[in-house]
């Protein structure tokens, strides 16, 4: 947690002058300083730190889902502004969940990643892009599993599964059971043909290990560097009243 010491040699003159102006002048300036700094973190340093740390698939994510708890009251000893994240409005498996961001900050294992999108499931086939709308986990209603389909051979079970899934449907592999394919086209005139595209990898109980990034702490410290100058600017505004 970053803080501002208003009793340093550089700031003590402003503090003394504010305290002589009125009972509310000093705490008001401190509160405005903290709140302006928190807003700076939300709007500037946090998105910048995130862009330097993560693959930037959703440039507005950190602005959209971060919130500021503004400092209130008049007791400067307990006064603080906080920047954090909210889950409200998060949709789709390709978004960061707030609980995952905590692991990104401090390191650890992210559980529940049974389905992981392959590059082919993303826009332009690029790992740096979002998962295409039709391939998002939230839109998946079923995945046909050949293991649950009758047939004497793997090929026969695969053909039946593809037909059952239909064009646009999803089917699990037979020889590569850990891959989910999307059926792009089916031809039954003459010899059976199907065009499929691998979109997901399956691994039950998968835990993705992530290294500690401290992206939020870096953003907070960058914003905190502006605290002394902000305090002076807010004090000067008060003196001009």
KETOR-483555 format. One record per residue: residue in one letter; x, y, z of N, C-alpha, C in turn. Coordinates in steps of 0.2 Angstrom, whole numbers, plus 5000, padded with zeros to 4 digits. Last residue first. Example, Ala and Ser with C-alpha at 12.3 -4.5 7.8 and 13.67 -1.06 7.14 Angstrom:
2
S506449895035506849955036506450005039A506649725039506249785039506649845039
This chain:
241
X495851504983495151514985495051584989X497151474983496951524978496151544979X497351374992497651444993497351494989X496851264984496551294990496751354992X497851254974497151274973496751294979X498951214982498951284979498251304977X498451094986498551144991498551214988X498551024974497851034977497951084983X499951034972499451064967498751074970X500450954982500651034982500051064977X499850834980499750864986499850944985X500450804967499750814968499550854974X501750794972501650844967500850854967X501650674980501950744983501750804978X501050574971500750604977501050664979X501750514960501450574959501150614965X502050384965502650434964502350504962X500850314964501050344971501650394970X500850264952500350324953500650354960X501850174953501950224948501450284950X501350094963501950134965502050184960X500250034956500050074962500750124964X500849964946500450024944500350064950X501449874954501849914950501449974948X500349804959500849844964501249884960X499849744947499449794951499949834956X500849654944500649714939500249764943X501549554950501449614953501249674949X501749424945501849474941501949544944X502149254948501949314951502149374946X501649134936502149164940501949234942X500449004936500649064934501149094938X499848844930500348884935500548954932X498348784929498848824925499248864930X497748624930497948684934498448724931X496548514925497048554923497148614928X495448424926495848434932496548474931X495548364910495248374916495748384922X495848444896496248404901495948414907X495748474879495448454885495948424889X495748614868496148554870495848534877X494848664853495048664861495448604862X494848664839494748724843494848724850X495148604823495348594831495248664834X493948574811494448624814494548614821X493448474797493448494804494048544806X492548414785493048464786492948484793X492148254779492048304784492648354785X491448134768491948184770491748234775X491047974762490948024767491548064768X490847954744491147944750491147994756X489248004739489747964738490147944744X488848134749488748114742489348074740X489048194761488848124761488648094754X490048304769489848284762489648214763X490048444779489948374779489748354772X491048574788490648544782490648474782X491548594801491448654796491048634790X491448554817491248534811491148594806X492748574828492148604826492048584819X493448464841493448494834492748524832X494548454854493848464852493848494845X495648334860495548384856494848394854X495948214867496048274871495948344867X495948104858495348124863495448184866X496448064845496648124849496148144853X495547974840496247954840496648004845X494448054842494447984843495147964845X493848214848494248174844494248094846X492248284850492848264853493248214848X491348404841491448334842492148324845X490148534839490748514841490848434843X489348604824489348574830490048554832X489448654811489448704816489448674823X488448524805488948574803488848634809X488348384818488148424812488548484811X488348284827488548354829488248404824X488048174820487648194825487748264827X489148174811488448184808487948204814X490148144820490148204816489448224813X489748024825489748084830489748144826X489947944814489247954817489248014822X491347954812490847974807490147984810X491747894824491947964823491447994818X491347764824491047804829491247884828X492147724813491347724812491047774818X493447744818493247784812492447784811X493447644828493547714829493247764824X492147524825492847554824492847624827X490847494827491347434828492047464828X489747594838490147584832490747534833X488947714847489047644845489347644838X489647844857489247824851489447754849X490447884867489747864869489347854863X491647914861491647864866490947834868X491348034854491247964850491347904855X490348154860490948114862490848044858X489948324857489848254855490448214856X489648444868490148414864490048344863X488448584869488648514870489248494866X488548724870487948684873488048614874X489548864871489548784870488948754874X489648994875489148974869489048894868X490649004884489949024886489449004881X491748984876491548924881490848944883X491749034859491849044866491448994871X491649014846492048964849492148984857X490949124841490649054840491049004844X491849224843491149224846490949154846X493549184845492949204840492349184844X494549244857494249184855493649214851X495649384853495149354857494849294853X497449374849496749394848496249364852X498649314851498549384854497849414853X498649204844498649194851498549264854X497649194829498249224833498149224840X496749164820497149114822497749134826X495849274818496449274814496949214815X495249244834495149284828495849284824X495449064839495449144840495449174833X495548934837494948954839494849034840X496848914834496448914828495748934830X497448914846497548974842497048974836X496348834857496848834853496948894849X495648864874495648874867496348864863X495448734885495848784883495848794876X494448664897494448674890494948734889X494748664911494748594907494748604900X495248744922495348754915495348694911X495148744936494548744932494648754924X496448854943496048784942495448794938X497948914944497248934942496948874940X499148934956498848894951498148914950X500349074958499949014960499648974955X500549254960500749184958500349134961X500049374963500449344968500749284966X499349414951499749464955500249434959X498749304946499249334942499649384945X497949274957498449234955498949264951X497049384955497449384961498049334960X496549354943496949414943497349414950X495649254946496249234942496749294943X494649324952495049274956495649254953X494149394941494449424946494849384950X494549314925494049314931494449354936X494749374909495049364915494549364921X493849294896493949354900494349334906X493449184889494049214887494249274891X492249134893492849104896493449134894X490949254897491449224892492049194895X490849404906490549354902491049324898X490649524919491149474916490749424912X489749594926489749604919490249564915X490649604941490049614938490149634931X491849584947491649534943491049554939X493049714950492349684951492249634946X494549764958494249744952493549714954X495249924965495149854964494749834958X495950044974495850024967495749954967X495550164987495750094985495550084978X496150284998495850274992496050204990X495950335016496350305010495850295004X496150395032495950405025496350365020X496550385045496250325042496050335035X497150505047497550445049497250385046X496350605043496850595038497250525040X494650615044495250595048495750565044X493550655037494050705039494650685043X492750565023492850585030493450635031X493550455011493050495014493150515021X494250394995494350415002493750465004X493350284984493650344986493650364993X493750144976493350164983493750224985X493650114959493950154965493450164971X493849974949493450024952493850054958X493949884933494249914939493749964942X493349854921493149814927493549834933X493749944912493049934912492849894919X495149944912494750004914494049994915X495449814909495649834916495349904917X494949804896494649764901494849794908X495249864884494849904889494649864895X495949774876496349834879495949864884X496149614876495549654877495849724880X497349554874496749534869496149584870X498849574876498349624876497749614872X499649474887499449484880498849524880X500349574901499949524898499849534890X501249684904501349614907500949554904X500949794898501649774898501749704901X499649804901499849804894500549774893X499649824914499349764912499649754905X500249954915500649904918500349834915X499250024909499950024906500349964908X498150014917498049984910498749984907X498750074929498550004929498449974922X499050214925499550164927499350094927X497650264920498250264917498750204919X496450244928496450264921497050254917X496850194940496350164937496350174929X497850294944498050224943497550184939X497050404944497650404939497850334938X496250384954495950384948496450384942X497150384965496850324963496550324956X497450524964497950474963497650404961X496250584968496550594961497050544959X496150534981495650514976495950524969X497250594987497250524987496750504982X496950734986497550704983497550624982X495750744992495750754985496350724982X496150715005495650675002495750684995X497050825007497350755008496850715004X496150935007496650925002496950855002X495350905018495050905011495550905006X496250915029495950845027495650845020X496551065027497051005027496750935025X495251125029495651135023496151075022X494451115040494351065035494851075029X494851215049494851145051494851095046X495951335040495351315043495351235045X497351385039496751415035496051395038X498251305046498051375049497451405045X498351195038498051185045497851255048X499051255027498351225026497951215033X500251285033499851335030499151315029X500751155036500651205041500151265039X500751095023500351065028500251115033X501751175016501051175014500551145019X502851145024502651215024501951215021X503051005022502851035028502551105028X503550965010502850975010502551005017X504850945011504650975005503850995005X505050875023505350945022505050985016X503550795027504250795024504450865023X502250775031502750805035503450805033X501450695023501350765022501850805027X501750555015501950585021501950665020X500650445007501050515006501150535013X500850275002500550325006500950395005X500350114995500750174995500450224999X500449945000500050005000500450065000
